[in-house]
């Protein structure tokens, strides 16, 4: 009997080892890829990694903040609010898009970054959110469509997307914002995608258009506590 158990273990262990090595190789490859991406991570005051799991917010900046200077990422959005002292009871990660590229070029890399943040911090898996402005608004739609089951909600601001992305997002709660007088990205970009979302039967979607507002529709959006209350109330379905 003991000989049979030993023989069984000698067969089983070699079969398990490659699987473990494969996982380690995958994680190492992910970390190598992520090392090329600069990003900020903000945690609430008093954060305890052994304490309560917190929501995770991924923020995607606009085209003007691309490059290799993380200080630029703080020009707008959640990083700016945090810099100004606004408390957000969440882990906020704000990557910087490399120069001369677009967030839509880095969807896989953003997914790997989220994997790393989930390993490194105590994250509420049912309360992971993505938001972004301008180029980051397009990135928000693209990433939400790429991994709709990962996110609890999305808040794209002055962005746009496609019918296929709207279809891929399914019933994901989404609140879209845009300035009616936007001369950089026409408001019809958001209106069209919102119409797609509605026609596909997503009744968890909302659209806010600011009358007379140009491209900067993000300042008042991120300053609105109702937006944050709505976002953090959403949980993955």
Buried (B, 14 or more C-beta within 10 A) or exposed (E): EEEEEEEEEEEEEEEEEEEEEEEEEEBEEBEEBBEEBBBBEBBBEEBEEEEEEBBBBBBBBBBEBBBEEBEBBBEBBBBBBBEEEEEBEBBBBBBBBBEEEBBBEBBEBBBBBBBBBBEEBBBBEEBBBBBBBBBBBBBBBBBBBBBBEBBBBBBBBBBBBBBEBBBBBBBBBBBBBBBBBBEEBBBEBBBBBBBBBEEBEBEBBEBBBBEEBEBBBBBBBBEEEEBBEBBBEBBBE
